[in-house]
Amino acid sequence: MSSSHRVVIALCGLLGIAALGVYYSVPVPMPSPGADMQAIGAFVNGNRERILMDAWLQATGSLLAVIFFLAVIHLAGGLSTFGGWIGALGSTTVLAMTFLDVALVIGATQGAAADHLTTTVTCFDLTFVFVHIFPIGPAPATFLGLGMVLLTSSVLPRPFAYSALSLALAFEILGFLGLFWPVVTAAIILLLVLQELWIGAAALYMLTQSVSLRDRKNSSGVA
């Protein structure tokens, strides 16, 4: 694969975490836990534009991150390996889960706009389950697969493989514990931050290596 393709792949990773970074760092203020239907409907209607922008950031950021994951697996020659299959399955599950979450968010806004408060509350409440689903399936599978293929590849330095495997294990453990102890959710959020840092570091490494390779080729006169 050419250096220009690798640059595009790296930019997908960086733009993906940029979109997700804005999504996570500028949250919409939530209504109180005991809010009734009318209060939730008023909250959704009053924050419609911000909620929809958040949905767009989440969907776009996740799509770009998954493209990055799959491209890394491809570059590592992992699509024909067991680890690559696991990573590809995990990545596509991440995307499916994300778009289901986004569909519920949009459903909540449409329900509030039509004064269908039962629809609004149902969709709104269901969006809170994904913080538990993501760490018990999609995240561990994605990083387990990435770690496995990177162990036998030179696409990224070996520490990226070990850290990916560590993230997979941490997500699975905390995902299980978080089902029973809500306090663990804070640790899961920390893992989400570490995940973004992993993607950013990997993408920056690929970008700098690709630019360096292209400069060497240009200086040597190689097409």
C-alpha positions in Angstrom: 0.0 0.0 0.0 1.3 3.4 -1.0 2.4 6.1 1.6 -0.5 8.3 0.5 -3.0 5.5 1.3 -1.4 5.2 4.8 -1.7 8.9 5.3 -5.4 8.7 4.5 -5.8 5.8 7.0 -3.9 7.7 9.7 -6.1 10.8 9.1 -9.2 8.6 9.5 -8.0 7.7 12.9 -7.1 11.2 13.9 -10.3 12.8 12.6 -12.3 9.9 14.2 -10.9 10.6 17.7 -11.3 14.3 17.1 -15.0 13.9 16.5 -15.4 11.5 19.4 -13.3 13.8 21.6 -15.7 16.6 21.1 -18.6 14.2 21.6 -17.3 13.0 25.0 -15.8 16.3 26.3 -18.9 18.6 25.6 -21.8 16.5 26.9 -25.4 17.7 26.9 -26.6 18.4 30.4 -28.8 15.5 31.4 -32.2 15.9 33.3 -32.3 14.6 36.9 -32.6 10.9 37.3 -36.2 11.2 38.7 -37.4 13.4 35.8 -40.9 12.6 34.5 -42.1 12.3 30.9 -42.8 16.0 30.5 -39.5 17.0 31.9 -37.6 14.6 29.6 -39.6 15.8 26.6 -38.9 19.4 27.4 -35.2 18.6 27.9 -35.0 16.9 24.5 -36.9 19.6 22.7 -34.9 22.3 24.4 -31.6 20.7 23.4 -32.6 19.3 20.0 -29.7 20.8 18.0 -27.0 19.9 20.5 -28.4 16.3 20.8 -28.4 15.9 17.0 -24.9 17.3 16.7 -23.8 14.9 19.3 -25.4 12.0 17.4 -23.6 13.1 14.2 -20.2 13.4 16.0 -20.7 9.9 17.5 -21.6 8.3 14.3 -19.0 10.0 12.2 -16.2 9.5 14.7 -17.0 5.8 15.2 -17.2 5.2 11.4 -13.7 6.8 10.9 -12.3 4.9 13.9 -13.6 1.6 12.5 -12.1 2.3 9.1 -8.8 2.9 10.9 -9.1 -0.4 12.8 -9.9 -2.4 9.7 -7.2 -0.7 7.7 -4.6 -1.6 10.4 -5.7 -5.2 10.3 -5.4 -5.2 6.5 -2.0 -3.6 6.6 -0.9 -6.2 9.1 -2.0 -9.0 6.8 -4.5 -10.1 9.4 -7.7 -10.4 7.4 -6.9 -14.1 6.7 -6.0 -14.9 10.3 -8.1 -15.8 13.3 -7.0 -12.7 15.1 -8.0 -10.6 12.2 -11.4 -12.1 12.0 -11.9 -11.3 15.7 -10.8 -7.7 15.2 -13.0 -7.3 12.1 -16.0 -8.8 13.9 -15.4 -6.5 16.9 -15.0 -3.4 14.7 -18.2 -4.0 12.8 -20.0 -4.7 16.1 -18.8 -1.3 17.4 -20.3 0.3 14.3 -23.6 -1.5 14.6 -23.9 -0.6 18.3 -23.0 3.0 17.6 -25.6 3.4 14.9 -28.3 1.7 17.1 -27.4 4.2 19.8 -27.7 7.1 17.3 -31.0 5.7 16.0 -32.4 5.8 19.5 -31.2 9.3 20.0 -32.8 10.5 16.8 -35.9 8.6 17.8 -36.1 10.4 21.1 -35.8 13.8 19.3 -38.5 12.9 16.8 -40.8 11.5 19.5 -40.4 14.7 21.5 -41.1 16.9 18.5 -44.3 14.9 17.8 -45.3 15.0 21.5 -45.0 11.2 21.6 -43.5 11.2 25.1 -43.6 7.4 25.6 -41.4 7.0 22.5 -39.1 9.8 23.7 -38.6 8.3 27.2 -38.2 4.8 25.9 -35.5 5.8 23.4 -33.9 8.1 25.9 -33.7 5.4 28.6 -32.3 2.8 26.2 -29.4 5.0 25.2 -27.9 4.4 28.7 -27.4 0.7 28.2 -24.6 1.1 25.7 -22.0 2.0 28.3 -22.5 -1.5 29.6 -22.7 -3.3 26.2 -19.6 -1.7 24.6 -17.1 -3.1 27.2 -18.4 -6.6 27.4 -18.3 -7.4 23.6 -17.4 -4.9 20.9 -14.4 -3.3 22.6 -12.7 -6.5 23.9 -13.1 -8.2 20.5 -11.7 -5.2 18.6 -8.6 -4.8 20.7 -8.0 -8.5 21.1 -8.0 -8.9 17.4 -5.8 -5.9 16.9 -3.3 -7.1 19.5 -3.1 -10.5 18.0 -2.4 -9.3 14.4 0.1 -6.6 15.6 2.1 -9.2 17.5 3.2 -10.7 14.2 3.4 -7.5 12.2 5.7 -4.5 11.8 2.9 -2.1 10.9 3.1 -0.6 14.5 5.7 -1.1 17.2 5.2 -4.1 19.5 4.0 -2.0 22.5 0.9 -1.2 20.5 0.1 -4.9 20.4 0.6 -5.4 24.1 -1.4 -2.3 25.0 -4.2 -3.4 22.7 -4.4 -6.8 24.5 -4.3 -5.0 27.9 -7.2 -2.8 26.8 -9.2 -5.9 25.7 -8.7 -7.6 29.1 -9.5 -4.4 31.0 -12.6 -3.7 29.0 -13.9 -7.3 29.6 -13.2 -7.3 33.3 -14.6 -3.8 34.0 -17.6 -4.4 31.7 -18.5 -7.5 33.7 -18.1 -5.7 37.1 -20.0 -2.6 35.8 -23.1 -4.7 35.3 -23.3 -5.2 39.1 -21.5 -2.1 40.6 -22.4 1.2 38.9 -19.4 2.9 40.5 -17.2 0.9 38.0 -18.7 3.0 35.2 -16.2 5.8 36.0 -13.4 3.3 35.3 -15.0 2.3 32.0 -15.1 6.0 31.0 -11.3 6.1 31.8 -10.8 3.1 29.5 -12.7 5.0 26.7 -10.2 7.8 27.1 -7.3 5.3 26.9 -8.8 3.8 23.8 -8.9 7.2 22.1 -5.3 7.8 23.1 -4.3 4.4 21.6 -6.0 5.3 18.3 -4.4 8.7 18.3 -0.9 7.4 19.1 -1.2 4.7 16.5 -2.5 7.1 13.8 0.3 9.7 14.6 2.9 6.9 14.3 1.5 5.8 10.9 1.3 9.4 9.7 4.9 10.3 10.6 6.2 7.0 9.2 4.3 7.6 5.9 5.5 11.2 5.5 9.1 10.2 6.3 8.9 7.3 3.8 7.5 9.6 1.1 10.2 12.3 1.8 12.9 9.6 1.5 11.5 8.5 -1.8 11.2 12.0 -3.2 14.8 12.9 -2.1 16.1 9.7 -3.8 14.1 10.4 -7.0 12.0 7.2 -6.6 8.5 7.5 -8.0 
